[in-house]
Amino acid sequence: MVLADDDLVEYGFRRVIITITAVLCALLEIVDTTIVNVALTNMRGSLGATLTDVAWVITAYAIANVIVIPMTSWLSQQFGRRNYFAVSIIIFTVASFLCGNATNIWELVAFRFVQGLGGGALLVTAQTIITESYPIAKRGMAQAIYGMGVIVGPTLGPPLGGYLVDNFSWPYIFYINIPLGIIATLLTLTFVRSPKYGEKLKSNQVDWYGIILLATFIGSLQFVLEHGQQDDWFNNGLIVTLSIVSLFGLLLFIWRQLVYKYPIVNLSVLKDSNLRIGTILSFIMGFGLYGSTLIIPIYTQSILGWTATDAGLLLIPGSITTAIMMPFVGKMIQRGVPQGYMVAVGFLVFFIFTLLMYFNMTPDTGVEHMYWPLILRGVGLGLLFVPITTLSLSTLKGKNIGEGAAFTGMMRQLGGSFGIAIITTFITRLTQTHRVNLVANLDGSNYAVQERLDQLQKGFMAKGYSINESLKKAYEVLDFSVIKQSTVLAYMDIFLYLGLLFLCCIPIILFIKKGNNKINPADAMH
C-alpha cells in the first residue's frame, strides 16, 4: 500500500467544502451524545418509560459508538474511505428519522444503537479526511479546525436540546439531523476522495471472532459504567457477571489480535511510547471534558433552579473561547512549540478552573461567579486537545497514524464514560456522607435550630396549617436545606478531586519523546 505524501491534499474551494463536511459530521455525532440529556424527562412522559429504561437511550448510543471507533481504520480499508464515510452518514441520518418516529422506549433504544453504529465512524474518519486534505506544513491547523467541532459539540448539545424540547417536542432533537445528514452525504460523494488501499480481505480472512470479542468487551464495560451506580455496583448479580465478561472479553480480544494474521485492531502500534502516553492523556481529557459537562448542568438545574436552556447556554462562552484558541494552538505547533509544554499548561489551567469552582459553589451562586472559571476551562481544553492529538501521532508513520488516531478517539470516549460513571457514584455517596455530618450538627436543643424551626412553623401556621402540620412542614424544609447543602458540598469535593487528578498528570510530559510536530498522516490513515 503506497501513497505519495500529497496524494489527497486539496486546495482552494474543494478543501473548504471538505473541511466543512468533515466538521459538520463530527459535530452531528458529538452533539447527539449530549443533546438527549435534557429531553429524557419528556421522553419518559410520552413513551411511558421508567428512569432506568430511558437511561438506555444514552447507553445504547455510547456502546455502539465505542465498539465502532477502534474498527474504523479496518472498515475504511475494506470498503474504501469515501464509501464507508458516506454509508455511515446515511445510517446515522435514517436512524435519526426512526428515533424521532419511535412509538415505545425499546424501539427508541434499538434505533439509538443503530444511530451510534453510524455515528462512531464519523468522528475518527472526519479527523482523517480533514488532516489529509491539508499539506503537511498545515496539519497542526487541520487538527485545530477538527478540534473545534469535537470540543464545542458536547457543550452545544444541552442548549440546543433544551431549546427544541421547550419550543417543539423531543423528536425534533433527532429530526434536526436529517437535512444536515442529506447535505453531508451529497458533499461527501461529490468531493471526498479515498486513498488507494491494497487488496481487500476475503470474507474467510475477516476476524469475526475479534469483532465479537471487541463488541462483548466494550458493550459489557459500557453497561457496567452506565448502570453501576443505580444498580448498586457489585451487590448486583448482573453487574458482577458483566464485569467478569468484560475482563475475559478484553483478555481474549488482546490474545486474538496478537495471534491472528489479519487483526481488526493493530495492537502493535501501542509499542510507540508517545502513543501510549497520548492514549492516557486522551482518557484523562475525556474524563474532565465529559465529567465537568455533566456536573455543571445538573448543579445549575437541580440546585440553582435554572431551565435546561439556561444551563446549556452557560457553557457556550467557554466553548467559544476554545474555538477561538484552536487556530492559535495550531500555529504554535507549526512553529515548533513543544506539545508537552502546552499540555502541561493546559492541565494547570484546568486545575485552576476546578479550584475556582470549588470556592465559588454555593446553594445560590450567580452566573457572574461561574463565567470566568468556565472561560478558563475553555482555555485549558484549547491547550489540551490539539497538542495531545498531535503528540500521540508524532512518532508514528504511514497507516499506523490512522490506527493511533482510532486509539486516542476511543480512549477519549471511554474516559468520558468512566468520568460520568465515577462522578455520578461519588455524587450519591458524598452527598450521603455530608448529609450524615450536617444532621449530626443539627442539635434540637441548639437555640439557633429551635429559632429557625419556630420561624418556619409560624410561617406555615400563617398560611392556615395546624400546629402539628406546620411543625412537620418546618422539619421538611430544614431537611430539604440539609440535602441541598450536602449536594453542593459533594459537587465541591468532585471539582477538588478532578483538579488534583489534572495536577498529577503534569509530570507525565517528562516521558514524552521528541517527535515530528508537522505530522504526515497521508499514508492511509483509515
C-alpha positions in Angstrom: 0.0 0.0 0.0 1.8 3.1 -1.2 0.7 6.7 -1.4 2.6 9.8 -2.2 2.6 12.3 0.7 0.4 14.8 -1.0 -1.9 12.4 -3.0 -5.0 13.5 -1.1 -4.2 17.2 -0.5 -6.8 19.6 -1.8 -6.6 23.3 -2.4 -9.0 26.3 -2.6 -12.8 25.7 -2.8 -12.6 21.9 -2.7 -10.6 22.0 0.6 -13.0 24.4 2.2 -16.0 22.2 1.3 -14.3 19.0 2.5 -13.4 20.8 5.8 -17.0 22.0 6.3 -18.3 18.5 5.5 -16.0 16.7 8.0 -16.5 19.2 10.8 -20.3 19.0 10.2 -20.2 15.2 10.6 -18.0 15.3 13.7 -20.4 17.9 15.2 -23.5 15.8 14.3 -22.0 12.8 16.1 -20.9 14.6 19.2 -23.9 16.8 19.7 -26.0 13.7 19.6 -24.2 12.2 22.6 -25.4 15.1 24.9 -28.5 16.5 23.2 -30.8 13.8 24.6 -29.8 14.5 28.2 -32.2 17.4 28.6 -35.0 15.5 26.8 -35.1 12.4 29.0 -38.0 13.7 31.2 -40.2 14.4 28.1 -39.3 11.0 26.6 -40.4 9.3 29.8 -43.7 11.0 29.8 -44.6 10.4 26.2 -43.3 6.9 25.9 -44.4 5.7 29.4 -40.9 4.6 30.4 -39.1 4.4 33.8 -36.0 6.4 34.6 -33.9 3.2 34.3 -35.5 2.4 30.9 -34.9 5.9 29.5 -31.2 5.8 30.6 -30.8 3.2 27.9 -31.3 5.9 25.2 -27.9 7.3 26.2 -26.3 3.9 27.0 -27.2 2.2 23.7 -25.7 5.1 21.7 -22.5 5.1 23.7 -22.0 1.3 23.5 -22.4 1.4 19.7 -20.0 4.4 19.4 -17.2 2.8 21.3 -17.5 -0.6 19.5 -17.2 1.0 16.1 -14.4 3.6 16.8 -11.5 1.0 17.0 -12.7 -0.7 13.8 -12.9 2.4 11.6 -9.4 2.0 10.2 -10.1 -1.6 9.2 -13.6 -0.9 7.8 -12.3 2.0 5.7 -9.7 -0.2 4.2 -12.3 -2.9 3.4 -14.9 -0.6 1.8 -12.9 2.5 0.8 -12.9 5.5 3.0 -15.4 7.7 1.0 -17.9 4.9 0.7 -17.6 3.9 4.3 -18.0 7.6 5.4 -21.0 8.2 3.1 -22.8 5.0 4.3 -22.1 5.9 7.9 -23.8 9.3 7.4 -26.7 7.6 5.7 -27.1 5.1 8.6 -26.9 7.9 11.1 -29.5 10.0 9.2 -32.0 7.2 8.6 -31.7 6.1 12.3 -32.3 9.7 13.4 -35.6 9.7 11.5 -36.5 6.3 13.0 -35.6 7.6 16.5 -38.0 10.5 16.1 -40.8 8.2 15.0 -40.3 5.6 17.8 -43.6 4.6 19.4 -42.1 2.9 22.6 -38.9 3.1 24.6 -37.3 -0.1 23.3 -37.8 0.9 19.7 -36.1 4.2 20.5 -33.2 2.3 22.2 -32.8 0.0 19.2 -32.7 2.9 16.8 -30.3 4.8 19.0 -27.9 1.8 18.9 -28.1 1.8 15.1 -27.5 5.6 15.1 -24.4 5.1 17.3 -23.0 2.5 14.8 -23.3 5.1 12.1 -22.1 7.9 14.3 -19.0 6.2 15.7 -17.4 6.1 12.3 -17.9 9.8 11.7 -15.6 11.1 14.4 -12.3 9.5 13.5 -12.9 9.3 9.8 -13.7 13.0 9.7 -10.4 13.7 11.5 -8.5 11.7 8.9 -10.2 13.3 5.9 -9.5 16.9 7.2 -5.9 16.1 8.0 -5.1 14.5 4.7 -6.7 17.4 2.8 -4.1 19.8 4.1 -0.4 20.0 3.1 2.0 18.6 5.8 3.0 22.0 7.0 -0.6 23.0 7.8 -1.7 19.8 9.5 -1.5 21.3 13.0 -4.0 23.8 11.8 -6.2 21.0 10.3 -6.2 19.3 13.8 -7.2 22.6 15.3 -10.2 23.0 12.9 -11.3 19.4 13.7 -10.8 20.1 17.4 -13.2 23.0 17.3 -16.0 20.6 16.4 -15.1 17.9 19.0 -14.7 20.4 21.9 -17.7 22.6 21.1 -20.0 19.6 20.3 -20.7 18.3 23.9 -21.5 21.9 25.0 -23.8 22.7 22.1 -26.0 19.6 22.9 -27.8 20.7 26.1 -28.8 24.3 25.0 -29.9 23.1 21.5 -31.8 20.1 23.0 -33.3 22.4 25.7 -34.5 24.9 23.0 -36.0 22.2 20.8 -37.8 20.5 23.7 -39.1 23.7 25.2 -40.4 25.1 21.9 -41.3 21.9 19.9 -41.1 18.3 21.2 -38.4 15.7 21.8 -38.5 14.0 18.4 -37.1 17.2 16.9 -33.7 16.6 18.5 -33.5 13.7 16.1 -35.2 15.3 13.1 -32.7 18.2 13.1 -30.1 15.7 11.9 -32.0 14.7 8.7 -31.4 17.8 6.4 -27.8 18.1 7.7 -27.2 14.4 7.0 -28.5 14.6 3.5 -26.3 17.6 2.7 -23.2 15.9 4.3 -23.9 12.7 2.2 -24.1 14.6 -1.1 -21.0 16.7 -0.3 -19.0 13.5 0.7 -19.9 11.6 -2.5 -19.1 14.7 -4.6 -15.8 16.0 -3.0 -14.2 13.4 -0.7 -11.6 11.0 -2.2 -10.3 7.7 -0.9 -6.7 6.6 -0.7 -5.8 3.6 -2.8 -5.7 0.7 -0.4 -4.1 -2.7 -1.0 -6.0 -5.9 -1.6 -9.2 -6.3 0.4 -9.6 -9.2 2.8 -11.7 -12.2 1.6 -14.7 -13.0 3.8 -12.9 -16.0 5.3 -10.0 -13.8 6.3 -12.1 -11.3 8.3 -11.6 -11.6 12.0 -15.2 -12.3 13.0 -14.1 -13.6 16.4 -12.2 -10.4 17.0 -15.2 -8.3 16.2 -17.4 -10.4 18.5 -14.9 -10.2 21.4 -14.5 -6.5 20.9 -18.2 -5.9 21.0 -18.6 -8.2 24.1 -15.8 -6.4 26.0 -16.8 -2.8 25.2 -20.6 -3.5 25.4 -20.3 -5.1 28.8 -17.9 -2.5 30.2 -20.1 0.4 28.9 -23.2 -1.2 30.5 -21.4 -1.6 33.9 -20.2 2.1 33.8 -23.6 3.5 32.8 -25.7 1.3 35.2 -23.3 0.5 38.1 -24.4 3.3 40.4 -28.2 2.9 40.1 -27.9 -0.9 40.4 -25.6 -0.7 43.5 -22.4 -1.8 41.7 -21.1 -5.2 42.8 -24.0 -6.0 45.0 -25.9 -6.6 41.8 -25.6 -10.0 40.1 -25.9 -8.7 36.5 -23.2 -6.0 37.1 -20.8 -8.6 38.6 -21.5 -11.0 35.7 -20.9 -8.3 33.0 -17.7 -7.1 34.8 -16.3 -10.7 34.5 -17.5 -11.0 30.9 -15.8 -7.6 30.1 -12.5 -8.6 31.7 -12.3 -12.0 29.9 -13.6 -10.4 26.7 -10.6 -7.9 26.9 -8.0 -10.6 27.6 -9.3 -12.9 24.8 -9.6 -9.9 22.4 -5.9 -8.9 23.0 -4.8 -12.6 22.6 -6.8 -12.9 19.3 -5.4 -9.6 17.9 -1.8 -10.7 18.7 -2.0 -14.2 17.1 -4.4 -13.6 14.1 -2.8 -12.7 10.7 -5.4 -10.1 9.8 -6.4 -8.3 13.1 -9.2 -5.7 13.1 -7.2 -3.6 15.6 -3.4 -3.4 15.2 -2.2 -3.5 18.9 1.5 -3.5 17.9 1.1 0.3 17.2 1.0 0.7 21.1 4.7 -0.1 21.2 5.2 3.6 20.4 5.8 5.3 23.8 4.3 8.7 22.7 1.1 7.0 21.6 0.9 5.2 24.9 1.2 8.5 26.8 -1.2 10.1 24.4 -3.9 7.5 25.0 -3.6 8.0 28.8 -3.8 11.8 28.4 -6.8 11.4 26.0 -8.5 9.3 28.6 -8.0 11.9 31.3 -9.0 14.7 29.0 -12.3 12.8 28.1 -12.8 12.3 31.9 -12.5 16.0 32.5 -14.4 17.2 29.4 -17.5 15.0 29.8 -17.3 14.9 33.6 -17.4 18.7 34.0 -20.0 19.0 31.2 -22.2 16.6 33.3 -21.9 18.3 36.7 -22.5 21.9 35.7 -25.9 21.5 34.1 -27.1 19.2 37.0 -25.8 21.7 39.6 -27.5 24.8 37.9 -30.8 23.0 37.3 -31.2 21.0 40.5 -29.6 23.4 43.0 -30.0 26.8 41.4 -33.3 26.1 39.7 -32.3 27.1 36.1 -34.1 25.9 33.0 -32.4 23.4 30.7 -31.8 26.1 28.1 -30.2 28.5 30.6 -28.0 25.7 32.0 -26.8 24.8 28.5 -26.2 28.5 27.5 -23.9 28.9 30.5 -21.3 26.6 28.8 -21.2 28.4 25.5 -18.8 31.3 26.2 -16.2 28.7 27.4 -16.7 26.7 24.2 -16.3 29.8 22.0 -13.1 30.5 23.9 -11.8 27.0 23.0 -12.9 27.5 19.3 -11.0 30.9 19.2 -7.9 29.3 20.7 -7.7 26.3 18.4 -6.1 28.1 15.3 -3.6 29.8 17.6 -2.6 26.5 19.2 -2.3 25.0 15.6 0.0 27.8 14.6 2.1 27.4 17.8 2.6 23.7 17.0 3.6 24.6 13.4 6.2 26.9 14.8 7.7 24.2 16.9 6.4 24.9 20.4 6.7 21.5 22.2 3.3 19.9 22.6 4.4 18.7 26.1 4.7 22.2 27.4 1.3 23.1 26.1 -0.3 20.0 27.6 1.3 20.8 31.0 -0.1 24.4 30.9 -3.5 23.1 29.8 -3.7 20.7 32.8 -2.5 23.5 35.1 -5.2 25.9 33.7 -7.8 23.1 34.2 -6.7 22.7 37.8 -7.2 26.4 38.4 -10.7 26.2 36.9 -11.6 23.3 39.2 -10.2 25.2 42.2 -12.3 28.3 41.3 -15.4 26.2 41.0 -14.7 24.6 44.4 -14.5 28.0 46.1 -17.5 29.6 44.2 -20.1 26.8 44.6 -22.9 27.6 47.0 -26.7 26.9 47.0 -27.3 30.4 45.4 -24.2 31.1 43.2 -24.8 33.5 40.4 -23.8 33.5 36.7 -21.1 36.0 37.4 -19.3 33.6 39.8 -19.1 30.9 37.1 -18.4 32.9 34.0 -14.6 33.4 34.3 -13.9 29.9 35.6 -15.7 28.4 32.6 -13.7 30.7 30.3 -10.6 29.3 31.9 -12.0 25.8 31.3 -12.2 26.7 27.6 -8.6 27.9 27.6 -7.5 24.6 29.2 -9.3 22.5 26.7 -7.8 24.5 23.8 -4.3 23.8 25.2 -5.1 20.1 25.6 -7.0 18.8 22.6 -4.7 19.5 19.6 -1.4 19.1 21.4 -2.5 15.7 22.8 -3.7 14.5 19.4 -0.5 15.6 17.5 1.8 14.4 20.3 0.1 10.9 20.2 0.8 10.6 16.5 4.1 12.5 16.3 6.4 9.4 16.2 4.2 7.2 14.1 4.5 6.7 10.3 2.2 5.5 7.5 -1.1 3.8 8.2 0.0 3.5 11.9 -1.1 7.1 12.3 -4.7 6.2 11.4 -4.6 3.3 13.9 -3.2 5.6 16.5 -5.9 8.2 15.9 -8.5 5.5 16.5 -6.9 4.6 19.8 -6.9 8.2 21.0 -10.5 8.7 19.9 -11.7 5.5 21.7 -9.8 6.4 24.9 -11.3 9.9 24.9 -14.9 8.4 24.7 -14.1 5.7 27.3 -12.6 8.4 29.6 -15.9 10.3 29.3 -17.9 7.1 30.2 -15.6 6.4 33.2 -15.8 10.0 34.2 -19.6 10.1 34.1 -19.9 6.7 35.9 -17.4 7.6 38.7 -18.7 11.2 39.2 -22.4 10.0 39.5 -21.3 7.4 42.0 -19.3 10.0 44.0 -22.2 12.5 43.9 -24.5 9.9 45.5 -22.0 8.7 48.1 -20.5 12.0 49.1 -24.0 13.6 49.4 -25.0 10.8 51.9 -21.8 11.3 53.9 -22.2 15.1 54.1 -25.9 14.7 55.0 -25.0 12.5 57.9 -22.3 15.0 59.1 -24.7 18.0 58.7 -27.6 16.3 60.5 -25.2 15.4 63.4 -24.7 19.2 63.9 -28.4 19.9 63.9 -28.8 19.6 67.7 -32.5 20.0 68.7 -31.5 21.8 71.9 -29.4 24.4 70.0 -31.1 27.8 70.2 -30.4 28.8 66.6 -32.0 25.5 65.4 -35.0 26.0 67.6 -35.4 29.6 66.5 -35.3 28.5 62.8 -37.9 25.8 63.3 -40.1 28.2 65.2 -39.9 30.8 62.4 -40.8 28.2 59.8 -43.6 26.8 61.9 -45.2 30.2 62.4 -44.9 30.9 58.6 -46.9 27.7 57.8 -49.4 28.5 60.6 -50.0 31.9 59.0 -50.9 30.1 55.8 -53.7 28.2 57.6 -51.9 24.9 58.6 -52.5 23.3 62.0 -49.7 23.4 64.7 -48.7 19.8 64.1 -48.8 20.1 60.3 -46.8 23.3 60.4 -44.1 21.7 62.6 -43.9 18.7 60.2 -43.5 21.0 57.2 -40.9 23.1 59.1 -38.8 19.9 59.6 -39.3 19.0 55.8 -38.0 22.5 54.8 -35.0 22.0 57.2 -34.3 18.5 55.7 -34.5 19.9 52.2 -32.0 22.6 53.1 -29.6 19.9 54.5 -29.9 17.8 51.3 -29.3 20.9 49.1 -26.2 21.9 51.2 -24.8 18.3 51.3 -25.2 18.0 47.5 -23.3 21.3 46.9 -20.6 20.0 49.2 -20.4 16.8 47.2 -20.0 18.8 43.9 -17.3 20.9 45.6 -15.4 17.7 46.5 -15.7 16.3 43.0 -14.2 19.5 41.5 -11.4 19.3 44.0 -10.6 15.7 43.1 -10.8 16.4 39.4 -8.3 19.3 39.9 -5.9 17.0 41.8 -6.2 14.4 39.0 -5.1 17.1 36.4 -2.3 18.3 38.6 -1.0 14.7 38.9 -0.9 14.5 35.1 1.6 17.2 34.6 4.7 15.1 35.4 3.7 12.6 32.6 5.0 15.0 30.0 8.6 14.2 31.2 8.2 10.8 29.4 7.5 12.3 26.0 10.0 11.7 23.2 10.7 14.5 20.7 8.6 13.7 17.6 7.5 15.4 14.4 5.2 18.4 15.1 4.1 18.5 11.5 2.7 15.0 11.3 2.3 13.3 8.0 -0.8 11.1 8.2 -1.1 10.9 4.4 -0.3 7.2 4.2 -3.8 5.8 4.6 -4.9 6.9 8.0 -8.0 4.7 8.0 
